[in-house]
């Protein structure tokens, strides 16, 4: 584990930036759909998330014929950088409608010689106003957006450490713009029952691909309707008998029946004496609850947490 002072974890009360959070949710969908439109499908939609970067959230490299393309929200300079191997342009991050942001991104891509046609409406939201029609003024507080990114930096770091303790199939640590959360997922290796689907404005085929196999998934969500505070979460699909009654750590972690997952308030982590240890305890104990209740072969799937420069020891 890394030693980080509590001050590295910024305050992020949802009520203080809810409007900006919703704006960013919609803007990240525009950018994420650019990657989605150009990248071959990978199981569990792993071809489409964003990644935490040293400046914000980025797409990584997007295929575009013989050209190179990427997009990155820079929350330090408050700009969306759109880059190719032939040049770069920027879209300023400021209060504006979704329609204006969408038009600016599409125009910038065209000016760079990399036009991209995307599915022009949000996913995973109850209301899916097409981007071009969403002309209502939108709030954007750059300071709040930067605090959000700095929170993601810390969460990403601990989630990445947690990921190293698993030998089985595990996802990257990545940011899903549909659900607006940072996530890492472990797999038992066994098939799961067909997911019933029903997520608003998301094709059931996408959901069923995402949950084709048994998972224990954890991550960070900044809050939203029904959970108006930032939380770390952990769930299992399918949920095994006894999972929700398991004892987990640290104090303050609870099972939320409405969401069907364990949650731990971000504020409890941020203000703890050792935020890294508090979060790692939550990740480890909720995964153990899922794996034990689900009968996973833990001895075959797990290993010690990785250390920089130290290969995993393998014995005959």
Buried (B, 14 or more C-beta within 10 A) or exposed (E): EEEBEEEBBBEBBBEEBBBBBBBBBBBBBBBBBBBBEBBEEEEBBBBBBBBBBEBBBBBBEBEBEEEBBBBBBBBEEBBBBBBBEEEEBBBEBEBBBBBBBBBBBBEBBEEBEBEBEBEEBBBBBEEBBEBBEBEEEBBBBBEBBBBBBBBBBBBBBBBBBBBBBBEBBBBBBBBBBBBBBBBBBBBBEEEBEEBEEEBEEBEEEBBBBBBBBBBBBBBBBBBBEEBEBBBBBBBBBEBBEEBBEBEBBBEBBEBBEEBBBBBBBBBBBBEBEBBBBBBBBBBBBBBBBBBBBBEBEBEEBBEEEBEEEEEEEEEE
